[in-house]
Amino acid sequence: MTHGTTAGGTGGGTRVLVVGATGAVGGLAAGMLADRGASVALAGRDRPRLEELSGRTGGCPARSFDAYDLDACTELAPWAARSLGGLDAVVVAVGVAGFGPAEDVPGAVAEHLMAVNALAPMAVARGALRALGAESVLAVVTGAVVDGPVRGTADYTAAKSALAAWLGVVRREQRGRGISVMDVRLPHLDTGFADRAVTGRPPALPPGLDAATEVERRLVAPVLARREGR
Ligand SMILES: NC(=O)c1ccc[n+]([C@@H]2O[C@H](COP(=O)([O-])OP(=O)(O)OC[C@H]3O[C@@H](n4cnc5c(N)ncnc54)[C@H](OP(=O)(O)O)[C@@H]3O)[C@@H](O)[C@H]2O)c1
């Protein structure tokens, strides 16, 4: 799989778990990391897509999970560490959009947005903190909404902001342990993410930025650079 990677570290020898690998951002990150010589383990919900991805990355280990099974989320990183003989980085790119005025969002949808965008990534990260070795990286995708809320995204923004706050505390807790905690606040990308919303229609948005360029620049290159201590 080739994605025209440019800057950043080499990735050779780095053992990485990518969670949400069946999505656009996760799939790009997994491909770029594998292209750079990293040993990759994949986790995603969509089994056929996961198997296809695993085949394209040399038959790397793959495991399916659902965001609602938080214990299964927490078990992903320990599984990857067993599968790869250790773990140097975990990338979490799980999420779902939801739109509409706050007063119109049904309770079940609000719960779904919080589960997929906050509780599941936190559960994955909890397992990662137990499985990662020294000089390792935990990179979790949140979003630019944390810094600039947009009308019609109250529950999605609240979930991403909860995740960002949680990561801020974890970053402090991990100082001295050698685990670098990244909160990756991606901007609006051209992945079609907003069109897969679980409820409502997206507000008028400018064209999304090129996903491959942004994933390389904001996620893959910094993960490898931090891993290499640069
Ligand atoms: N694209 C953007 O404009 C943008 C901007 C800022 C932040 N982000 C964030 O970037 C991350 C990835 O976005 P993307 O563009 O790659 O979207 P995507 O292609 O829709 O990927 C979302 C990922 O989350 C997984 N997921 C959704 N619901 C799940 C559930 N119940 N259980 C397990 N996995 C579940 C999806 O699994 P399936 O493949 O099985 O559906 C997929 O792997 C998300 O956290 C998103 O909030 C995206």
The ligand as a MOL file (V3000), in Angstrom:
LIG
                    3D

  0  0  0     0  0            999 V3000
M  V30 BEGIN CTAB
M  V30 COUNTS 48 52 0 0 0
M  V30 BEGIN ATOM
M  V30 1 N -13.1370 13.4730 8.7510 0
M  V30 2 C -13.2040 14.6480 9.3950 0
M  V30 3 O -13.5450 15.7000 8.8300 0
M  V30 4 C -12.8000 14.7010 10.8370 0
M  V30 5 C -12.5080 15.9430 11.4250 0
M  V30 6 C -12.1420 15.9910 12.7700 0
M  V30 7 C -12.0720 14.8170 13.5070 0
M  V30 8 N -12.3850 13.6410 12.9020 0 CHG=1
M  V30 9 C -12.3210 12.4260 13.7000 0
M  V30 10 O -11.4720 11.4970 13.0650 0
M  V30 11 C -11.8840 10.1700 13.3850 0
M  V30 12 C -11.9920 9.3600 12.1070 0
M  V30 13 O -12.8360 10.0100 11.1880 0
M  V30 14 P -12.9820 9.4730 9.6820 0
M  V30 15 O -13.0940 10.6620 8.8050 0
M  V30 16 O -11.9410 8.4520 9.4030 0 CHG=-1
M  V30 17 O -14.4220 8.8010 9.7640 0
M  V30 18 P -14.8790 7.3230 9.3590 0
M  V30 19 O -14.2800 6.9530 8.0480 0
M  V30 20 O -16.3640 7.3260 9.4520 0
M  V30 21 O -14.2430 6.4160 10.4880 0
M  V30 22 C -14.8350 6.3080 11.7710 0
M  V30 23 C -14.3130 5.0790 12.4410 0
M  V30 24 O -15.0100 4.9120 13.6840 0
M  V30 25 C -15.5450 3.5810 13.7050 0
M  V30 26 N -16.7790 3.4420 14.4390 0
M  V30 27 C -17.9160 4.1710 14.3320 0
M  V30 28 N -18.8580 3.6780 15.1560 0
M  V30 29 C -18.3070 2.6080 15.7820 0
M  V30 30 C -18.7580 1.6810 16.7450 0
M  V30 31 N -20.0100 1.7240 17.2440 0
M  V30 32 N -17.9220 0.7130 17.1480 0
M  V30 33 C -16.6740 0.6280 16.6720 0
M  V30 34 N -16.1790 1.4710 15.7600 0
M  V30 35 C -16.9850 2.4540 15.3240 0
M  V30 36 C -15.7900 3.2490 12.2600 0
M  V30 37 O -15.9580 1.8400 12.1010 0
M  V30 38 P -16.6890 1.2410 10.7880 0
M  V30 39 O -15.6670 1.3500 9.6940 0
M  V30 40 O -17.0240 -0.1350 11.1400 0
M  V30 41 O -17.8970 2.1130 10.5500 0
M  V30 42 C -14.5300 3.8040 11.6340 0
M  V30 43 O -13.4640 2.9260 11.8170 0
M  V30 44 C -13.1920 10.3220 14.1630 0
M  V30 45 O -12.9020 10.2610 15.5430 0
M  V30 46 C -13.6460 11.7290 13.8230 0
M  V30 47 O -14.4300 12.2850 14.8550 0
M  V30 48 C -12.7330 13.5460 11.5930 0
M  V30 END ATOM
M  V30 BEGIN BOND
M  V30 1 1 1 2
M  V30 2 2 2 3
M  V30 3 1 2 4
M  V30 4 1 4 5
M  V30 5 2 4 48
M  V30 6 2 5 6
M  V30 7 1 6 7
M  V30 8 2 7 8
M  V30 9 1 8 9
M  V30 10 1 8 48
M  V30 11 1 9 10
M  V30 12 1 9 46
M  V30 13 1 10 11
M  V30 14 1 11 12
M  V30 15 1 11 44
M  V30 16 1 12 13
M  V30 17 1 13 14
M  V30 18 2 14 15
M  V30 19 1 14 16
M  V30 20 1 14 17
M  V30 21 1 17 18
M  V30 22 2 18 19
M  V30 23 1 18 20
M  V30 24 1 18 21
M  V30 25 1 21 22
M  V30 26 1 22 23
M  V30 27 1 23 24
M  V30 28 1 23 42
M  V30 29 1 24 25
M  V30 30 1 25 26
M  V30 31 1 25 36
M  V30 32 1 26 27
M  V30 33 1 26 35
M  V30 34 2 27 28
M  V30 35 1 28 29
M  V30 36 1 29 30
M  V30 37 2 29 35
M  V30 38 1 30 31
M  V30 39 2 30 32
M  V30 40 1 32 33
M  V30 41 2 33 34
M  V30 42 1 34 35
M  V30 43 1 36 37
M  V30 44 1 36 42
M  V30 45 1 37 38
M  V30 46 2 38 39
M  V30 47 1 38 40
M  V30 48 1 38 41
M  V30 49 1 42 43
M  V30 50 1 44 45
M  V30 51 1 44 46
M  V30 52 1 46 47
M  V30 END BOND
M  V30 END CTAB
M  END
